[in-house]
Amino acid sequence: MDRMFPFLKKYWPPIMLVSIAITTKLIGFLRNAFIAYYFGTSAASDSLGILLFPTDFVTAYLINQTIITALTIYFSRDQSEKREIFLRTFHFYRVILIITSVALAVIMVFFYPHLPWQYTVLASLPGIFYGMAGIIQSYLNYNRIFLWPAAQELVANSVLLLGIVIAAKFGIYLYIVVMMITGMLRILVMIPDLRRLLRGKPWVRELFGIQKVHFEKKLLFYIGPILFTFILSGTPGFLILNKLHASGEGYIAAYNYSNKLIGLFNPIFVIPLTTYLIPTMQKWLEENKSVSKINLAAFILLGGGSFAFSLGLVFWPELLINAIYARGSFDHQALWLTSRFLKYQAFAVVGYALMYYLLQLTLLRNKAKRLMASYIVGTLVIIALLYLLPFAPYMTVGFSLTIGVLTSIIILIL
C-alpha cells in the first residue's frame, strides 16, 4: 500500500485516461448491444449504419486522434500568441468541416436514393460539431489538460445510448437529432477549461459567431497532406459499405458490429498511452533526452498485446458476440454473420495498433511525406484487393483490410 500511493500519484494521468477510455468503451459496447437488441441485422440496422457514415467519416479521417495529435504539435511549434492561433485554426478548420459535410451530403443522396434525402442531408451535420470538439481537445491537450477532453467521449456515448432507445421507439431517423445534440455536448463539457485559456474572451461569439477567416497557409502546409491522406484512406470504407449494401440485407450491420470489437483495442490501450506519451516524448526531445528505450517498450507492449487480443477474436468470436450482442432481435443468423466478419478481420487489430503508434512518431519527427506514402499505398492495396479478388463479403473485406494496413506499416518502418 505504501508503494501504491506514490505510484498512483506519479502515473495518475495515464491511469486516468485508460480508466475513462475503458468506461467509455463499455458504454459504447452497451450502445451497440442496444442496436443489436432492437434492430439485429435487419434493413433498419443497415440504414442506421449508412446514416452514421458521415459522422464516422469525419471522426475517423478528418478529426481523428492523429489529427488531434498533429494539431497539438502544431500549437507547440507556432511561436505566435497561442490563444489567437487556436482561434484562427478553429475558424479555418470549421470551414473545412462544413465543406466536407456538404460533399458527404451530396454523396449520400446520390448513392443511397432509397433513404429520404432530407435525412441523409441532416446526417452530414453532426460531424461538424464532433470536428470542432476535436480541435478544442487538441488545444487543451497542448496545455496539458486531459480530464474533460477525454471525458467528452464518455458523455457522448452515454447520450447516444439513450438515443438508441428513442430511435427504436420513434424511428431511426431521430437518432440523427440525438447525434447533433451529442456533438454540442462534446463541446460544452470542455468549455470551462477552454474559457480559462481564452482569458475572458466571450466563448459563444468566438467559437460559433461569424468571424473573419484567415487562410492559414502554415497550418495547411503542415496538416494538409495528412488531411488529404486520411480522406483518401476513407475511400475503402465507403466502397465496402456500397458493396455490402449490394450483397444483401444485414451485411452492413454485421460488418459494423464486428468493427466495434475490432476497434476495442486502440481506444482502451493505444490512444490513452499515446496521448500521454507523445507530448512527453516531444518535451524530452526538446531537452535532448533519449526516447529510444521508452519507444521500444511501447512498441513491444502494443504489438504483443494486440496480437494476444487478435487470437481471442480468431478462436472465440461466437463467445464474444454472444456475450455482447445476442439478445432480442439479434438472432442466430446475425450471430453467424457477425462472427465471420470478426474472425477474418481479427489480425487487422495488430496492424491498427502499430499503425496508430507509428503515425504519432512520424508526426513527431515531421515526416509527413512518409505518412502520406504509407496511407496512399495501403489504400490502393485495399481497393485493388476489394475489386480484384472474388467478392466473398467477410473473407474479401477481412483479407483486404489486413494486407492493406500491414503494407502501410512496412512503409512507415522502412
Sequence and secondary structure as in RCSB ss.txt:
>XXXX:A:sequence
MDRMFPFLKKYWPPIMLVSIAITTKLIGFLRNAFIAYYFGTSAASDSLGILLFPTDFVTAYLINQTIITALTIYF
SRDQSEKREIFLRTFHFYRVILIITSVALAVIMVFFYPHLPWQYTVLASLPGIFYGMAGIIQSYLNYNRIFLWPA
AQELVANSVLLLGIVIAAKFGIYLYIVVMMITGMLRILVMIPDLRRLLRGKPWVRELFGIQKVHFEKKLLFYIGP
ILFTFILSGTPGFLILNKLHASGEGYIAAYNYSNKLIGLFNPIFVIPLTTYLIPTMQKWLEENKSVSKINLAAFI
LLGGGSFAFSLGLVFWPELLINAIYARGSFDHQALWLTSRFLKYQAFAVVGYALMYYLLQLTLLRNKAKRLMASY
IVGTLVIIALLYLLPFAPYMTVGFSLTIGVLTSIIILIL
>XXXX:A:secstr
 TTHHHHHHHSHHHHHHHHHHHHHHHHHHHHHHHHHHHHTTSHHHHHHHHHHHHHHHIIIIISSHHHHHHHHHHH
HH  S HHHHHHHHHHHHHHHHHHHHHHHHHHHHHH TTS HHHHHHTTSHHHHHHHHHHHHHHHHHTT  HHHH
HHHHHHHHHHHHHHHHHHHH TTHHHHHHHHHHHHHHHTTHHHHHHHHTT  HHHHHHS       HHHHHHHHH
HHHHHHHHTHHHHHHHHHHHHH TTHHHHHHHHHHHHTTHIIIIIHHHHHHHHHHHHHHHHTT   HHHHHHHHH
HHHHHHHHHHHHHHH HHHHHHHHT STT  HHHHHHHHHHHHHHTTHHHHHHHHHHHHHHHHHTT HHHHHHHH
HHHHHHHHHHHHHS   HHHHHHHHHHHHHHHHHHHHH 
